[in-house]
Amino acid sequence: MKLISRLRLALSFCNLPAWTAVLFALGCAALAGNGACAAGDYPDKPVRVIVPYGPGGAGDLTIRILADKLSKNLNEPFVIENKPGAGGIAAMQAVLNAPADGYTLVEMGNGQSISASLFQSLPYDVLKDFAQISVAANFEVLLAVPPASPYKSVADIVVAARKAPGKLNLGAINPGSTQNLSAYLFEQISGAQFTIVTYRTTPDLVTALLRGDVDLGFDYYAGFGTTIGPDKLHIIATSGENRDPLLKDVPTVNESGLPGYVVNGWNGVGTSARVPTDIVNKLAAEVRRAVADPDLQQQAMRLGLQARASTPAEMHDRMADDIAKWRTVIDKAGIPKQ
């Protein structure tokens, strides 16, 4: 089918003799494996997008709304395949084991940056073996206190912890998750001593917060959203460089007296580094087009996500920076490598 399409395209060049057009088409077919002429008719069949998380989380939701827009724009389905577990290793390996033709993509983000620092060794190098395509969305961590908490600000929490080292609890999910490491970073930058409690799921953390078992909880808007409000969880700060658009009255941790505390969760799309560069560049352009769509922007905002694309180089640099950042946090906290 691809050869026929190229032949028809070549023959449509009325300023070329027929035999020259045929040679052009055959040349493209022969060189397609090396990336030449490869992106012209891409995609012409369904594209798999592997997500290293279960359905419903921030990573999954980001990629679902992006895949839906890409499917509509490119007239081929971008099909989500959830492959959670093992620190995302199984999902990443599935991409490397697939043909390097651009028809198998993977959701990548700060989770993979953490894995690169948390595991003793991985069967791949996330920066060298994968081509970063584009960031898709950003999201801050929210710092929540129980409904009847006496602590109304980050300063209140830090002052109390310094008076009674280890007495206050910080709660977050999953050892080695962004939320969990955000709690360790908070302890490190504040210089106060806390007890960090790890929960299996966000609902478990929310229940503990509502009961008052945890003094300060760390999670995303997607996790806390429905439990924020009067007589519910109170958000005292957010972790981004700027205020969260959905919580404009809530200060950042930076504003609250802990300069240097910035945590930006993010998700994007990548593929095998063996995929032809012109296909990677075409995908990057299509992700930028999809993310700029007002409908996608609104969908993302409702989920607590800030849709914002990048170039492949920008995504690569962001991942490299995060690897270095989280490695320092993990080492300082003495978290055992897996």
ROVEX-331915 format. One record per atom (N, C-alpha, C, O, CB): residue in three letters; z, y, x. Coordinates in steps of 0.05 Angstrom, whole numbers, plus 5000, padded with zeros to 4 digits. Glycine has a CB too. Layout:
REM ROVEX-331915
AlaZYX/...
//
This chain:
REM ROVEX-331915
Met500049765016/Met500050005000/Met500050255017/Met498650445011/Met502450004981/Lys501650255039/Lys501850495056/Lys499150545069/Lys498250775072/Lys504050465077/Leu497850325078/Leu495250355092/Leu493150465073/Leu491550635080/Leu494250085103/Ile493150365048/Ile491250465028/Ile491750765023/Ile489850915020/Ile491450305002/Ser494250835020/Ser494951115015/Ser493951295038/Ser492851505033/Ser497951155011/Arg494351205062/Arg493451365085/Arg490451385086/Arg489351595093/Arg494551255111/Leu489051165079/Leu486151165080/Leu485051355059/Leu483251505065/Leu485150875074/Arg486251355035/Arg485451545014/Arg485851835023/Arg484252005019/Arg486851494988/Leu488251875035/Leu488852145045/Leu486852235066/Leu485852455065/Leu491652155057/Ala486152055084/Ala484352125105/Ala481552185094/Ala480252375103/Ala484151905126/Leu480652025076/Leu477952055064/Leu477752315048/Leu475552415043/Leu477251825047/Ser480152425040/Ser480052675025/Ser479552915043/Ser479053135033/Ser482652715010/Phe479652875069/Phe479153095088/Phe476153135090/Phe474753015106/Phe480353045116/Cys475053305073/Cys472153325070/Cys470853425095/Cys468453405099/Cys471553505047/Asn472353545113/Asn471153655137/Asn470953445160/Asn470153505182/Asn472653895147/Leu471853195154/Leu471652985174/Leu469552775165/Leu469352715142/Leu474352855178/Pro468052675184/Pro466252445178/Pro467852215168/Pro470152185175/Pro464552365202/Ala466652045151/Ala468151825139/Ala469351635160/Ala471551545158/Ala466351665121/Trp467751575182/Trp468751395202/Trp471151505217/Trp472851355225/Trp466451325222/Thr471151775221/Thr473451905234/Thr475951885216/Thr478151835226/Thr472752205240/Ala475551925190/Ala477851915172/Ala478951635172/Ala481451605171/Ala476951995144/Val477251435172/Val478251155172/Val479851095197/Val482050985196/Val475850955170/Leu478851185220/Leu480351145245/Leu483051285245/Leu485051185254/Leu478651245269/Phe483051525233/Phe485551675230/Phe487551515214/Phe489951495221/Phe485051955217/Ala486651405191/Ala488451255174/Ala489551005188/Ala491850945186/Ala487051175149/Leu487750865202/Leu488550625216/Leu490450685239/Leu492350535244/Leu486050475227/Gly489950915252/Gly491751005273/Gly494551055263/Gly496550985275/Gly490651245287/Cys494751195240/Cys497351245228/Cys498850985222/Cys501250965226/Cys497051415203/Ala497350785211/Ala498550535204/Ala499650395229/Ala501850285228/Ala496550355190/Ala498150405250/Ala499050275275/Ala501350415287/Ala503050285300/Ala496750265295/Leu501550675284/Leu503650835298/Leu506150875280/Leu508150975290/Leu502651095306/Ala505950795255/Ala508150845237/Ala510850735247/Ala512950865243/Ala507650735209/Gly510750505260/Gly513150385270/Gly514550555291/Gly516950535295/Gly512650115281/Asn513050725304/Asn514150905324/Asn514751185313/Asn515651365328/Asn512250925348/Gly514451215287/Gly515151465275/Gly512851645269/Gly513051835253/Gly517051615292/Ala510451605282/Ala508251775277/Ala507151735249/Ala506951505240/Ala505951735298/Cys506651945234/Cys505551935207/Cys507451795187/Cys506651745165/Cys502851795207/Ala509851735196/Ala511651565180/Ala512751705156/Ala513251575135/Ala513851465197/Ala513151965157/Ala514652105136/Ala512852205113/Ala513852295092/Ala516052345147/Gly510152185117/Gly508352295097/Gly508752185069/Gly508752335049/Gly505552255105/Asp509051915067/Asp509351795040/Asp512151685036/Asp512551525018/Asp507251575036/Tyr514051775052/Tyr516751685049/Tyr518251855028/Tyr517952095029/Tyr518251695076/Pro519751735010/Pro520051445005/Pro518051344985/Pro517251494967/Pro522851374996/Asp517151094988/Asp515350974967/Asp516550724956/Asp515150554945/Asp512650924980/Lys519250694959/Lys520750474947/Lys523650554946/Lys524350754958/Lys520350204963/Pro525350404931/Pro528250474929/Pro529550494957/Pro528950354975/Pro529650274912/Val531450684958/Val533050724983/Val535950644977/Val537150734957/Val532951024992/Arg537050474995/Arg539850394992/Arg541650605006/Arg540950705027/Arg540350115006/Val543850674992/Val545750855004/Val548450705004/Val549750684983/Val545951134989/Ile549350615027/Ile551850465029/Ile554250655032/Ile554150835049/Ile551750265053/Val556250605015/Val558650775016/Val560950605025/Val561550395012/Val559150894987/Pro562350675046/Pro564550515057/Pro567150535042/Pro569250485053/Pro564950585086/Tyr567050625017/Tyr569450655000/Tyr568850534973/Tyr566550484965/Tyr570250944998/Gly570950484957/Gly570650384930/Gly569750614912/Gly569850844920/Gly573250264920/Pro568950544887/Pro568050754868/Pro570350944861/Pro572650864859/Pro566950614843/Gly569551194856/Gly571451394845/Gly572751584863/Gly573851784854/Gly573451244831/Gly572751534889/Gly573951714908/Gly572151944915/Gly569851954906/Gly574851574933/Ala573152134932/Ala571552364939/Ala568952284953/Ala566852404948/Ala573252554957/Gly569152094972/Gly566752004986/Gly564651894967/Gly562251954969/Gly567451805007/Asp565551714949/Asp563751594930/Asp562551794911/Asp560151794906/Asp565251374914/Leu564151974900/Leu563152174881/Leu561152364894/Leu559152444882/Leu565452334870/Thr561752444919/Thr559852624933/Thr557052504935/Thr555052624928/Thr560852684961/Ile556952254943/Ile554352124948/Ile553052054921/Ile550552054920/Ile554751864965/Arg554551994901/Arg553351934875/Arg551752174863/Arg549552144854/Arg555451844855/Ile553052404864/Ile551552634853/Ile549252714871/Ile547152814861/Ile553452874849/Leu549552674897/Leu547252734915/Leu545052534911/Leu542652614909/Leu548252724944/Ala545752274908/Ala543652064905/Ala542152114879/Ala539752064877/Ala544951784905/Asp543552194858/Asp542252244832/Asp540152474835/Asp537952454824/Asp544252324811/Lys540852684850/Lys538952904853/Lys536652834871/Lys534352904866/Lys540453154865/Leu537152674892/Leu534952584910/Leu533052404894/Leu530652424898/Leu536152434934/Ser534152234877/Ser532452054861/Ser530552214844/Ser528152144841/Ser534151864844/Lys531552424831/Lys529852584814/Lys527852744830/Lys525552774822/Lys531652774798/Asn528652854853/Asn526853024868/Asn524652864882/Asn522352954884/Asn528353174889/Leu525252614890/Leu523352454905/Leu522052224890/Leu520452074900/Leu524652334930/Asn522852204864/Asn521552004846/Asn521851714856/Asn520151544850/Asn518652064843/Glu524051664870/Glu524751394878/Glu527751374876/Glu529151554883/Glu523751324908/Pro528751144866/Pro531651114863/Pro533151094890/Pro532350954908/Pro532350874847/Phe535351254892/Phe537151224915/Phe539551074903/Phe541151184888/Phe538051514927/Val539850824911/Val541750644898/Val544250614914/Val544250544938/Val540350364895/Ile546550674901/Ile549150664914/Ile550150374917/Ile549950224897/Ile551250834899/Glu551050304940/Glu552250034945/Glu555050074958/Glu555150154981/Glu550449854963/Asn557150034942/Asn559850064953/Asn560549824970/Asn560349594962/Asn561850094930/Lys561549884994/Lys562249675013/Lys564849755027/Lys564849825051/Lys560049615034/Pro567149755012/Pro569649855024/Pro570949645043/Pro570149415044/Pro571649925002/Gly572949735057/Gly574549565074/Gly573949575103/Gly571849675112/Gly574249285065/Ala575849465119/Ala575549445148/Ala574949705162/Ala573349725181/Ala573349245155/Gly576149925151/Gly575750185164/Gly572850285164/Gly572050445180/Gly576650175192/Gly571350175145/Gly568550265143/Gly566650115161/Gly564250165162/Gly568250555148/Ile567749925177/Ile566149785197/Ile563849625184/Ile561649625194/Ile567849605215/Ala564549485163/Ala562549315150/Ala560249475139/Ala557949395142/Ala563849155127/Ala560849705128/Ala558649875117/Ala556949985140/Ala554449985137/Ala559850115102/Met558150065161/Met556550175184/Met554849965197/Met552550015204/Met558450305204/Gln555949725200/Gln554449505212/Gln552049425194/Gln549949355204/Gln556249265217/Ala552449445168/Ala550349365149/Ala547849545154/Ala545549455151/Ala551249385120/Val548349795160/Val546149985165/Val544749915191/Val542349915193/Val547150275166/Leu546349855212/Leu545149785237/Leu543549525236/Leu541649485251/Leu547249765259/Asn544349345218/Asn543049085216/Asn540549095198/Asn538948915198/Asn544948875205/Ala540249315184/Ala537949345166/Ala535449445182/Ala535849555203/Ala538549545143/Pro533049405171/Pro530649515184/Pro530949815189/Pro531949955171/Pro528149455168/Ala530149915212/Ala530450205218/Ala528050355207/Ala526450475222/Ala530650245249/Asp527850365181/Asp525550485168/Asp526350715149/Asp524650835135/Asp524050285152/Gly528950785148/Gly529851005131/Gly530450925103/Gly531051095086/Gly527751215131/Tyr530350665097/Tyr530950575070/Tyr533750465067/Tyr534450355046/Tyr528950365062/Thr535350495088/Thr538250425086/Thr539750655099/Thr539550705123/Thr538850155100/Leu541250795082/Leu542851025091/Leu545850955088/Leu546550755076/Leu542151285075/Val547551125099/Val550451075097/Val551851335094/Val551151535106/Val551550925121/Glu553951335077/Glu555651565075/Glu557451585100/Glu558651385107/Glu557451555049/Met557451815113/Met559051855137/Met560652115134/Met559852295119/Met557251865162/Gly562852125148/Gly564452375147/Gly566852365165/Gly566852225185/Gly565252435119/Asn568952505157/Asn571352515174/Asn572652245176/Asn574052195195/Asn573252725163/Gly572152065156/Gly573251795158/Gly572251645182/Gly573751505195/Gly572651645133/Gln569651675188/Gln568551545211/Gln569451675237/Gln569751535258/Gln565451545210/Ser569951935236/Ser571052065260/Ser573851955266/Ser574551915290/Ser571252375255/Ile575451915246/Ile578151805250/Ile578051515260/Ile579451445279/Ile579751815224/Ser576251355249/Ser575951075258/Ser575251065287/Ser576250885302/Ser573850935241/Ala573651255297/Ala572851255325/Ala575251295343/Ala575151215367/Ala570751465330/Ser577351425333/Ser579751475348/Ser582051275343/Ser583751225359/Ser580751755343/Leu581951145319/Leu584150975310/Leu583850685319/Leu585850545323/Leu584350985280/Phe581350595322/Phe580850325330/Phe580650295360/Phe579550465374/Phe578350215317/Gln581850075371/Gln581650025400/Gln578750015409/Gln578050135429/Gln583049765407/Ser577149885393/Ser574249875399/Ser572749825373/Ser573749695355/Ser573649645420/Leu570349925372/Leu568549885349/Leu565949755359/Leu565249785382/Leu567950155335/Pro564649605342/Pro562149475350/Pro559749665351/Pro557449575352/Pro561549245331/Tyr560349925352/Tyr558150125353/Tyr559350385362/Tyr561850425362/Tyr556850165325/Asp557650565370/Asp558450845377/Asp557351025355/Asp554951045352/Asp557350925405/Val559151145339/Val558351295316/Val556551525323/Val554951615306/Val560751385300/Leu556751635347/Leu555151865355/Leu552451785367/Leu550551935366/Leu556652035375/Lys552351545379/Lys549951465393/Lys548251265377/Lys545751275378/Lys550551335419/Asp549551095361/Asp548050885347/Asp547150975319/Asp545650835306/Asp549750645344/Phe548051205310/Phe547351305284/Phe545951585286/Phe546651745304/Phe549751325266/Ala544151635269/Ala542951895266/Ala544352045243/Ala544351955220/Ala539851875261/Gln545652265250/Gln546852425229/Gln544652585215/Gln543052715228/Gln549052615241/Ile544652585188/Ile542452715173/Ile543352985163/Ile542153185169/Ile541652535149/Ser545552985147/Ser546553245136/Ser549253205124/Ser549852995112/Ser544653365116/Val550953405127/Val553453425111/Val552653475082/Val550653605077/Val555353645122/Ala554153365064/Ala553653405035/Ala555753575021/Ala555153745005/Ala553353135021/Ala558253525028/Ala560453665015/Ala562953685032/Ala563353525050/Ala561153534988/Asn564553895026/Asn567053935040/Asn569253945019/Asn568854014996/Asn566954205057/Phe571653875028/Phe573953885009/Phe576553905025/Phe576953765045/Phe573953634991/Glu578354075016/Glu580854125030/Glu582953925020/Glu582653804998/Glu581854405026/Val585053895036/Val587353745027/Val589253945013/Val589554175022/Val588853605052/Leu590453854991/Leu592354024976/Leu595153924983/Leu595653694986/Leu591854004946/Leu596954124986/Leu599754064992/Leu601354104966/Leu601554334957/Leu600854235015/Ala602453884955/Ala603653894928/Ala606653834930/Ala607553674945/Ala602253694910/Val608153974913/Val611053924910/Val611653834881/Val610053894863/Val612754174918/Pro613953694877/Pro614653604850/Pro615153844831/Pro615454064839/Pro617153434851/Pro615053784805/Pro615453994785/Pro618054154788/Pro617954404785/Pro615453874757/Ala620254024795/Ala622754164797/Ala623554224826/Ala625854254832/Ala624954004784/Ser621554234844/Ser622154274872/Ser623454544878/Ser622554744866/Ser619654244889/Pro625454554895/Pro626554814903/Pro624754964923/Pro625255194929/Pro629354774914/Tyr622754824933/Tyr620954934954/Tyr618455054941/Tyr616954914929/Tyr620254714975/Lys618155314945/Lys615955454932/Lys613755534952/Lys611655644944/Lys617055704919/Ser614155474977/Ser612255554997/Ser612455365022/Ser614355215024/Ser612555845006/Val610455385039/Val610455235064/Val612955315081/Val614255155093/Val607855275080/Ala613455585081/Ala615755685097/Ala618355555087/Ala620055485103/Ala615955985095/Asp618655525060/Asp621155405049/Asp621455115060/Asp623655035068/Asp620955405018/Ile619254975060/Ile619354695069/Ile620054675098/Ile621754515106/Ile616554555064/Val618854845114/Val619254825143/Val622154915150/Val623454785167/Val617255015158/Val623155125138/Val625955215142/Val627854985135/Val629754935150/Val626555465126/Ala627454865112/Ala629254645103/Ala629254415122/Ala631254295128/Ala628554555075/Ala626854345132/Ala626554115150/Ala627854165177/Ala628953985190/Ala623654045154/Arg627754415186/Arg629054485212/Arg632054475210/Arg633454415229/Arg628054765221/Lys633154535186/Lys636054525182/Lys636954235180/Lys639254175187/Lys636754675157/Ala635254055169/Ala636053775166/Ala633753595175/Ala632353485159/Ala636753715135/Pro633553555202/Pro631253405213/Pro631153115201/Pro633152975201/Pro631553385243/Gly628753045192/Gly628252775182/Gly629052735153/Gly628452525142/Gly629752585198/Lys630352925140/Lys631352885113/Lys629052915092/Lys629052765072/Lys633553085106/Leu627253095097/Leu625053145078/Leu622852945082/Leu622152865104/Leu623953435080/Asn621652855060/Asn619552655060/Asn616752785056/Asn616452955039/Asn619952445039/Leu614852705073/Leu612052775069/Leu610652525059/Leu610852315072/Leu610752895095/Gly609152545038/Gly607852315027/Gly604752335028/Gly603652555024/Gly608652274998/Ala603452115034/Ala600552105035/Ala599651815032/Ala601351635035/Ala599352235061/Ile597151765028/Ile596151495024/Ile595051385051/Ile594251535069/Ile594051485003/Asn594951115052/Asn593450965072/Asn593951055101/Asn593051275109/Asn590550995067/Pro595250895117/Pro595550965145/Pro592851015159/Pro591050855156/Pro597050735160/Gly592651235173/Gly590151305186/Gly588151445169/Gly585951515178/Gly588851055196/Ser588851495143/Ser586951655126/Ser587251955134/Ser589052025148/Ser587651615096/Thr585252115125/Thr585452395130/Thr587952515119/Thr589252685131/Thr582952545118/Gln588752435094/Gln591152535082/Gln593652465098/Gln595352635103/Gln591452415053/Asn593752215108/Asn595952125124/Asn596152275150/Asn598352365158/Asn595751825129/Leu593952315163/Leu593952455189/Leu594452755184/Leu595452895202/Leu591252415203/Ser593752855160/Ser594353135154/Ser597453175154/Ser598353385162/Ser593153215127/Ala598852975144/Ala601852995144/Ala602852995172/Ala604753155179/Ala603052765128/Tyr601752825190/Tyr602652825218/Tyr602053095231/Tyr603653195247/Tyr601352595233/Leu599653205226/Leu598853455238/Leu600753675228/Leu601453855244/Leu595953525231/Phe601553665203/Phe603453865192/Phe606053855207/Phe607254055214/Phe603953815161/Glu607053615212/Glu609553575227/Glu609253685255/Glu611053825266/Glu610353285228/Gln606953625268/Gln606553705296/Gln606354005299/Gln607554125317/Gln604053575307/Ile604854135281/Ile604454425283/Ile606954585274/Ile607554795286/Ile602054515267/Ser608454485255/Ser610854615245/Ser613154595265/Ser614954765266/Ser611754505218/Gly613054385281/Gly615254345300/Gly617754235287/Gly619854215300/Gly615854595314/Ala617654175261/Ala619954065246/Ala619653755245/Ala617453645248/Ala620154185217/Gln621853625240/Gln621853335238/Gln622053245209/Gln623853325194/Gln624153215254/Phe620153085200/Phe620052975173/Phe620052675174/Phe619752545195/Phe617553085158/Thr620452555151/Thr619952265148/Thr617352235132/Thr617052335110/Thr622352125133/Ile615352105145/Ile612752075132/Ile612651805118/Ile612951595130/Ile610452095153/Val612151825091/Val612051585074/Val609151535066/Val607751715057/Val613951625049/Thr608351285070/Thr605551215063/Thr605351055038/Thr606950865033/Thr604251055087/Tyr603551135020/Tyr603150994995/Tyr600450854994/Tyr598550945008/Tyr603351184971/Arg600250644978/Arg597750484978/Arg595450634964/Arg593250624973/Arg598250224964/Thr596150774942/Thr594050914926/Thr595051194919/Thr597351264921/Thr593350754901/Thr593151364911/Thr593851634902/Thr595651624877/Thr597551784876/Thr591251794896/Pro595051454857/Pro596951444834/Pro599751374842/Pro601651474830/Pro595951234814/Asp600151204862/Asp602851144872/Asp604151394884/Asp606451444879/Asp602750924894/Leu602551544899/Leu603651794910/Leu604351994889/Leu606452124889/Leu601551914930/Val602552024869/Val603052214847/Val605652144832/Val607252314825/Val600652224828/Thr605951884827/Thr608451794813/Thr610851864829/Thr612851954817/Thr608251484808/Ala610751814855/Ala613051874872/Ala613652184872/Ala615952264872/Ala612551784901/Leu611552344872/Leu611952634871/Leu613152724845/Leu615052884845/Leu609252774876/Leu612152614823/Leu613152694797/Leu616052614793/Leu617652744779/Leu611452574775/Arg616852394806/Arg619652304805/Arg621452454824/Arg623852454822/Arg619852004811/Gly620252594843/Gly621852744863/Gly622552574887/Gly624252654902/Gly624252844850/Asp621252344890/Asp621852174914/Asp620552294939/Asp621452224961/Asp620751894909/Val618552464936/Val617152584959/Val617452884956/Val617152994935/Val614152494959/Asp618053014979/Asp618453304978/Asp615753454980/Asp615553674969/Asp620253395001/Leu613853334994/Leu611253464998/Leu609053255000/Leu609253075017/Leu611153655022/Gly607053264983/Gly604953064983/Gly602253184992/Gly601753424987/Gly604652934956/Phe600653015005/Phe598053105015/Phe595852935003/Phe595752695006/Phe597953085046/Asp593953064988/Asp591652924978/Asp589553124969/Asp590053364970/Asp592452734954/Tyr587253024961/Tyr585053194953/Tyr585253274924/Tyr586853164908/Tyr582353054958/Tyr583653474916/Tyr583653564889/Tyr582853344870/Tyr583953314848/Tyr581653804885/Ala580953174878/Ala580152944862/Ala582452764855/Ala582452634834/Ala577852784876/Gly584452744873/Gly586752574868/Gly588952714852/Gly590152584835/Gly587852484894/Phe589352964857/Phe591553114844/Phe590653264819/Phe592353324802/Phe592753314863/Gly588053304815/Gly587053494795/Gly588353484768/Gly589253694758/Gly584253444792/Thr588453254755/Thr589453234728/Thr592553264726/Thr593653284704/Thr588652974715/Thr593853254749/Thr596853274748/Thr597853544759/Thr600153574764/Thr598053044764/Ile595953734761/Ile596754004771/Ile597354184746/Ile595654184728/Ile594554124789/Gly599554334747/Gly600054514725/Gly602954544719/Gly604654424732/Gly598554424700/Pro603654714698/Pro606454754691/Pro607754484684/Pro606554314671/Pro606654944667/Asp610154444694/Asp611654194690/Asp610253954702/Asp610953724696/Asp612054144660/Lys608354004719/Lys607053794734/Lys607153854764/Lys609053994772/Lys604053754725/Leu605253764779/Leu605253824808/Leu604554114813/Leu602854234799/Leu603253644822/His605854234832/His605354514840/His604154514868/His605254404886/His608054684839/Ile601854634870/Ile600454654896/Ile601354904911/Ile601055124901/Ile597354654893/Ile602654864934/Ile603755094949/Ile601855184971/Ile602255414981/Ile606455014961/Ala599955024978/Ala598055114999/Ala595654925000/Ala595754694990/Ala599455125027/Thr593455015012/Thr591154845017/Thr590554855047/Thr591455035061/Thr588654945000/Ser588954665056/Ser588754615085/Ser586254745098/Ser585854715122/Ser588754335090/Gly584554875082/Gly582054975093/Gly582355235109/Gly584555355110/Gly580055025071/Glu580155325120/Glu580155585135/Glu580355815115/Glu581456025120/Glu577655615152/Asn579155765091/Asn579155975070/Asn580355845044/Asn580655605042/Asn576356085064/Arg581156015026/Arg582255915001/Arg580255744985/Arg577855794985/Arg583256154983/Asp581355544972/Asp579755364955/Asp578755524931/Asp580255654917/Asp581355114946/Pro576055504925/Pro574955654902/Pro576255584876/Pro576355744857/Pro572055614901/Leu577255334873/Leu578555244848/Leu581455334847/Leu582755324825/Leu578354944845/Leu582555424870/Leu585455494870/Leu585655764886/Leu587055774906/Leu587155274884/Lys584455964875/Lys584256214890/Lys586856354894/Lys587156524912/Lys582356404875/Asp588856294877/Asp591456424879/Asp593256274899/Asp595556364904/Asp592756434852/Val592356044909/Val594055884927/Val593255954956/Val590955934963/Val593655584922/Pro595256024973/Pro594656095001/Pro593955845017/Pro594555615010/Pro596956235013/Thr592555885039/Thr592155675058/Thr594755635075/Thr596455805075/Thr589655735077/Val594855405089/Val597155355106/Val597155565129/Val599255665137/Val597155065118/Asn594755635138/Asn594555845158/Asn595856105149/Asn597356235164/Asn591555895165/Glu595256185124/Glu596356435113/Glu599356405110/Glu600856605110/Glu595056495086/Ser600356165107/Ser603156115101/Ser604956095125/Ser607256025123/Ser603455865085/Gly603856165148/Gly605556175172/Gly605255955192/Gly606855935211/Gly608356185164/Leu603255785188/Leu602755565208/Leu599855595219/Leu598155435211/Leu603155285195/Pro599355795236/Pro596755835246/Pro595755585262/Pro597355465277/Pro596656075264/Gly593255515259/Gly592155285273/Gly592055035255/Gly590854835263/Gly593855225297/Tyr593455045232/Tyr593354815214/Tyr590854835196/Tyr590854985177/Tyr595954795197/Val588754695203/Val586354685186/Val585454395184/Val585054265205/Val584154865199/Val585054305160/Val583954035155/Val581754055135/Val582154145112/Val586253835145/Asn579353985143/Asn577153995124/Asn576053705122/Asn574853595140/Asn574854185134/Gly576453595098/Gly575153335093/Gly572153395088/Gly571453605077/Gly576453195068/Trp570453205095/Trp567653245090/Trp566152975089/Trp567052775100/Trp566353425111/Asn563952975075/Asn562252735073/Asn559352825077/Asn558553045070/Asn562652595046/Gly557852645088/Gly554952695092/Gly553452435092/Gly554452225083/Gly554452845118/Val550952445101/Val549252215101/Val548152165129/Val547452345144/Val546852255081/Gly548051905137/Gly546951835162/Gly545351575160/Gly545051465138/Gly549151785183/Thr544251495182/Thr542651245183/Thr542651145212/Thr543951255229/Thr539751285172/Ser541150935217/Ser540950825244/Ser539551025262/Ser537651165253/Ser539450555244/Ala540351035287/Ala539151215306/Ala536251125313/Ala534751285325/Ala540751235332/Arg535550885305/Arg532850785310/Arg530750875289/Arg528350825292/Arg532850475312/Val531751005268/Val529951105247/Val528251325259/Val529351505273/Val531451195222/Pro525651335253/Pro523951545264/Pro524951825258/Pro525951875236/Pro521051515253/Thr524751995278/Thr525852265275/Thr524652425252/Thr526052585239/Thr525352425301/Asp522052375247/Asp520852535225/Asp521952455198/Asp522052625180/Asp517752505226/Ile522752205195/Ile524052125170/Ile526752245168/Ile527552335146/Ile524151815168/Val528252245190/Val530952365190/Val530752665182/Val532352765166/Val532252335218/Asn528752805194/Asn528453085188/Asn527553135159/Asn528453325147/Asn526353205207/Lys525852955149/Lys525052985121/Lys527452945102/Lys527853095083/Lys522852785113/Leu529152745108/Leu531552695092/Leu533452935094/Leu534553015073/Leu532952445101/Ala533753045117/Ala535453275121/Ala534553515103/Ala536153645090/Ala535653365150/Ala531953555103/Ala530753775087/Ala531253715057/Ala531753905042/Ala527853805093/Glu530953465049/Glu531253395021/Glu534253415012/Glu534753494990/Glu530253115015/Val536053345030/Val538853375024/Val539553675021/Val541053745002/Val540653245046/Arg538453835038/Arg538954125036/Arg537854235009/Arg539154394996/Arg537654285059/Arg535554135001/Arg534354224976/Arg536054124952/Arg536554284933/Arg531454114973/Ala537053884954/Ala538653774932/Ala541253914930/Ala542153984908/Ala539053474936/Val542553964953/Val545254094953/Val545154384943/Val547054484932/Val546454084981/Ala542854514948/Ala542554794939/Ala542154814909/Ala542255034898/Ala540254924954/Asp541554604896/Asp541054614867/Asp543554694851/Asp545654584855/Asp540054334857/Pro543254904834/Pro545655004819/Pro547054784803/Pro549454794800/Pro544755224801/Asp545554604792/Asp546754384776/Asp548554214793/Asp550754144785/Asp544554214762/Leu547554134817/Leu549253974835/Leu551654134844/Leu553854024846/Leu547653884860/Gln551354394849/Gln553554564858/Gln555754564837/Gln558154544843/Gln552654854863/Gln554954584811/Gln556954584790/Gln558354314787/Gln560754304783/Gln555554664763/Gln556754104789/Gln557953834787/Gln560053794809/Gln562253704804/Gln555853614789/Ala559353874833/Ala561153844856/Ala563654014852/Ala565853914857/Ala559753934882/Met563354254843/Met565654434839/Met567654314819/Met570054334823/Met564754714829/Arg566654194798/Arg568354064778/Arg570053844790/Arg572153774780/Arg566753964754/Leu569053724811/Leu570353494824/Leu572153594847/Leu573353424861/Leu568353294834/Gly572253854851/Gly573853954874/Gly572353944900/Gly573653954921/Gly576453814876/Leu569753924899/Leu568053904923/Leu566554164927/Leu565654284908/Leu566153654922/Gln566154244952/Gln564554474958/Gln561954374971/Gln561954304994/Gln566054674977/Ala559854364955/Ala557254254965/Ala556054444985/Ala555454674979/Ala555354204941/Arg555554345009/Arg554454505030/Arg553054325050/Arg554354145061/Arg556554685044/Ala550454375056/Ala548954195073/Ala549054295102/Ala550154505108/Ala546054175064/Ser547754145120/Ser547654225148/Ser545054115161/Ser543553965148/Ser550154115164/Thr544654185185/Thr542454055201/Thr543553795213/Thr546053765214/Thr541354245223/Pro541853615222/Pro542853375236/Pro544553445260/Pro546653315265/Pro540553195244/Ala543753645275/Ala545253725299/Ala548053825292/Ala550053765305/Ala543753935315/Glu548153985271/Glu550754095262/Glu552653875253/Glu555053875259/Glu550354295240/Met551553675239/Met553253455230/Met554153285254/Met556553205255/Met551653275211/His552453245274/His553153095298/His555453245313/His557453115321/His550753065317/Asp555253505316/Asp557253655330/Asp559953655314/Asp562053645326/Asp556353945334/Arg559753675288/Arg562153675272/Arg563653405275/Arg566053395278/Arg561553725242/Met562153185275/Met563352925279/Met564652905306/Met566852795309/Met561352705274/Ala563252995327/Ala564352985354/Ala566953145356/Ala568953055368/Ala562353095374/Asp567053385344/Asp569453555344/Asp571753415330/Asp574053425339/Asp568853825331/Asp571153285307/Asp573253155292/Asp574352915307/Asp576752855306/Asp572153065265/Ile572652765321/Ile573652535337/Ile575652635357/Ile577852515360/Ile571252395351/Ala575052845371/Ala576952955391/Ala579553055377/Ala581753015388/Ala575653185406/Lys579253195355/Lys581653305341/Lys583553085332/Lys585953095337/Lys580753465316/Trp582452875318/Trp584152675307/Trp585252485328/Trp587352365325/Trp582652515286/Arg583752455350/Arg584852295373/Arg587352425383/Arg589352275389/Arg582752265395/Thr587452685385/Thr589852825395/Thr592152785376/Thr594352735385/Thr589253125398/Val591652815350/Val593752775330/Val594852495331/Val597252455330/Val592652845301/Ile593052295332/Ile593952015333/Ile595551955357/Ile597651815356/Ile591451835332/Asp594752055380/Asp596152005405/Asp598952135405/Asp600852015413/Asp594552105429/Lys599052385395/Lys601552535394/Lys603552395375/Lys605952385381/Lys601152825384/Ala602552285353/Ala604252155333/Ala605051875342/Ala606951765330/Ala602852145307/Gly603751775362/Gly604451505371/Gly603551295351/Gly604751075350/Gly607351475376/Ile601451345336/Ile600451155317/Ile599050925331/Ile597250985347/Ile598551285296/Pro599850675327/Pro598550455341/Pro595650435335/Pro594750455312/Pro600050195334/Lys594050385356/Lys591150335352/Lys590750065339/Lys592249875344/Lys589650355380/Gln588750055322/Gln588249805307/Gln586149635322/Gln585449415313/Gln587249865278/
//
